[in-house]
Amino acid sequence: MQSSNHRLREMEQHHPLLSAGADVESGTLAAGVIVGNTHMGQAAGNRTLWFIHDSCGMVCATMTWLLVLYAEFVVNFVMLLPSKSFWYSLLNGAAFNSFAVLALASHVRTMLTDPGAVPKGNATKEYMEGLQLKPGEVIYKCPKCCSIKPERAHHCSICKRCIRKMDHHCPWVNNCVGEKNQRFFVLFTMYIALISGHALGLSGVHFFTCIKVQWNECSDFSPGVSVLLLIFLCLEAILFLTFTAVMFGTQIHSICNDETEIERLKNEKPTWERRMRWDGMKAVFGGPPSLLWCNPFTGLRLRRLMLLPHGRRGGSEFSV
């Protein structure tokens, strides 16, 4: 099984029409938004944007952005800008807004990154012959998406694809968490937990300060409006801090044990050689420990993003 899985990866790398982002004149094998056409050469096959067309997921992802922007509004305009301490406002504003930008960037990267989708409909006779299987060697076919199912891949009923090392499908990022985007999901949970804890701390200081003086002196809003805004922010921060902190710890535990959440829930016995703890972290975050691990912009090509709108000659296609 391990050797056939290795050949599957080689076939996908050397045959772009069998990869999860290839577009062809008669259609597409990709899941997501396909941008570009076949007349633009090899570069056109690489300009693909992954997006899951799920109503519930899009609503949840939009709510995530709105809640983060609400926290930004309350922290900046209710607590920091009216503060009489310049350095207090500057330092806390710089820290909170920086973490918020990193959180939203991680959210976008998680949502728009192919989680490791297996090529759809590749279980053809020609493809099977290209694998050069040995006598008695077993491979598995997914009956739902008609694809050859690699080891540790699971089918997602929402994405309608088999996902390599699928951990779970998260509606808050409108995507599966899998082999290729788990790093961004971990960063998203970490930064959301950080800004939630920071917002709680700032709210406590603001309440204590306003109690000592008149509310009109510590906020540009009326006392009633300020209290309501702060109470809702505290409730939001407590909820998000609890959820993301638990999820962050669960993800780190799964990475260190080289075991996905689905494999743990199904109590699957490992048929693969498990990585040691730091090896698992290096495989997910890429390379030895460094500050780049915390950077959601790593690997992002601005030139590629700028070329995406110019490739819309044939229109965009949703195939999931």
SULSUL-V904307 format. One line per field, one symbol per residue. phi: phi as a letter, one per 20 degrees, with the letter a starting at -180 (. if undefined). psi: psi as a letter, one per 20 degrees, with the letter a starting at -180 (. if undefined). burial: + if it has 9 or more other ideal C-beta (glycine too) atoms within 8 Angstrom, else -. A space follows every 10 residues. Layout:
# SULSUL-V904307
phi=???
psi=???
burial=???
This chain:
# SULSUL-V904307
phi=.fffffffff fffecffdee cedcferbde dpedcobfed nffffeecce beecffffff fffgffffff ffffffeede fffeefffff ffffffffff ffffffffff fddgfoffge meedffffff flfegnfdcd defedlcfef fmecedfefl bedflfeadd ffdlafdcfe cfgfffffff ffffffffff ffffffgfff ffcfffedbe efgfffffff ffffffffff ffffffffff ffffffelbe fffffelfff ddefffgfff ffffennfga ffgedfefne dfffffegff eefendcecc
psi=hhhhhghggg hhhinhijrj jqqrhibqjr obppprrijj ahhhiinqpp ppmpggghgg hghgghhghg hgggggihgg hiqioghggg ghgggghghg ghghghgghg hjpoilpppp kjmrgghghh hlqqpippqq poigjlqpor pjqqpphgik qppplpgrpo hhjlrqobhi jhghgghghg hhhghghghg ghgggggggh hhaqhhijqi rqgggggggh ghgggggggh ggghgghghg ggggghilpr hghghilppp jroqqrghhg ghhgiorrpr ihhjoiipip ohhhhhighi jkhjrqppk.
burial=+--++-+++- ++--+--+++ ++++---+++ +++++++--- ---++-++++ ++-+--++-+ +--++-++-+ ++++++++++ -++----++- -++-+++-++ -++++++-++ ++++++++++ +++---++-- +-----+-+- ++--++++++ -++-++-+++ ++++++++++ +-++++++++ ++++++++++ ++++++++++ -++--++-++ ----+--++- --+--+--++ -+++-+++-+ +--++-++-+ ++-+++++-+ ++++------ ---------+ ++-+-+---- --+--+---- ---+--++-- ++------++
